[in-house]
Every structure is written in C-alpha cells, then in structure tokens.
Amino acid sequence: MLIIILMKIIHLRASAYALLAVGLINLTYQNHKDGILLRSLLLIFPGLIGTIVFANKNFQKLADNKKFAISWLILSAALILIALLPLKSL
C-alpha cells in the first residue's frame, strides 16, 4: 500500500517538475515572441505550487485521492499542450 501511495506522489511530483521545466524552457528559448511570458507563467506557477505541495509529507492523503490525481494530471497535460501549440494558433 505504501509503495502505491509513493508511486502516485512520484507521478504527481514528476508532472509538477515537467510543468516547471517546460515553462522555463519555453521562456528561455522563445523570449523574443509576444505573449510568451504569460504562457510560461501559466506553467511555472502551477509547477511551483505542485512541487511544494507534493514534496510535503502532509499532503499524502491529497495524492491518495484518485479524483485529485486525475484532475492534476489532466490539468498538467492541458497546460503543456497549450504551451507547445504555436503562438499564432491561439
């Protein structure tokens, strides 16, 4: 049971790291484009919040909640997809 909870936390923490990484990479390599700051911050802030929350041992029950975990992963995937779309398409 403990291994399953730890795997959930690792997956959620990895998605938070992915948000942070994609946001910072997006900001670094596309800084000459208009609107990139907002797109990058849309990834960086949830990534920071997720990293802080999932690194805290007090939030293990939150990670054990199946609805929350699915919602977090869907939100992460949607934000990364938005960041990867060309700027002119939005």
C-alpha positions in Angstrom: 0.0 0.0 0.0 2.8 2.4 0.9 4.5 1.7 -2.5 1.3 2.6 -4.4 1.0 5.9 -2.5 4.6 6.7 -3.1 4.2 6.0 -6.8 1.3 8.3 -7.0 3.2 11.0 -5.3 6.2 10.5 -7.6 3.9 10.7 -10.7 2.3 13.9 -9.4 5.6 15.4 -8.5 7.1 14.5 -11.9 4.2 16.2 -13.6 4.9 19.3 -11.4 8.5 19.2 -12.4 7.5 18.8 -16.1 5.4 22.0 -15.8 8.3 23.9 -14.3 10.8 22.6 -16.9 8.6 23.3 -19.9 7.7 26.7 -18.6 11.3 27.7 -18.0 12.4 26.2 -21.4 9.6 28.0 -23.1 10.6 31.3 -21.5 14.3 30.8 -22.3 14.1 29.8 -25.9 11.1 31.8 -27.1 11.7 35.1 -25.2 11.6 37.1 -28.4 7.9 36.3 -29.1 5.0 38.3 -27.8 2.8 36.6 -25.2 5.4 34.1 -24.2 5.7 35.4 -20.6 2.0 34.7 -19.9 2.2 31.2 -21.4 5.4 30.4 -19.4 3.9 31.7 -16.2 0.8 29.6 -16.8 3.2 26.6 -16.5 5.7 27.9 -13.9 3.2 28.8 -11.2 1.3 25.5 -11.1 4.6 23.7 -11.3 5.9 25.6 -8.3 2.8 25.0 -6.3 2.7 21.3 -7.3 6.4 20.9 -6.4 5.9 22.4 -3.0 2.6 20.5 -2.3 3.9 17.1 -3.4 7.2 17.5 -1.6 5.3 18.0 1.7 4.6 14.8 3.6 1.4 16.3 5.0 -0.3 16.1 1.6 0.0 12.4 1.1 -3.8 12.0 1.6 -4.3 14.5 -1.2 -2.2 12.5 -3.5 -4.1 9.4 -2.5 -7.4 11.0 -3.7 -8.0 9.5 -7.1 -10.1 12.4 -8.4 -7.5 14.9 -7.4 -4.7 12.9 -9.0 -6.6 12.5 -12.3 -7.5 16.2 -12.3 -3.9 17.3 -11.6 -2.6 15.1 -14.4 -5.2 16.3 -16.9 -4.5 19.9 -15.9 -0.8 19.4 -16.4 -1.2 17.8 -19.8 -3.5 20.5 -20.9 -1.2 23.3 -19.8 1.8 21.6 -21.5 -0.2 21.2 -24.7 -1.2 24.9 -24.6 2.5 25.8 -24.2 3.6 23.7 -27.1 1.0 25.0 -29.6 2.2 27.7 -31.9 1.5 31.2 -30.7 -0.5 32.2 -33.8 -3.0 29.4 -33.2 -4.3 30.9 -30.0 
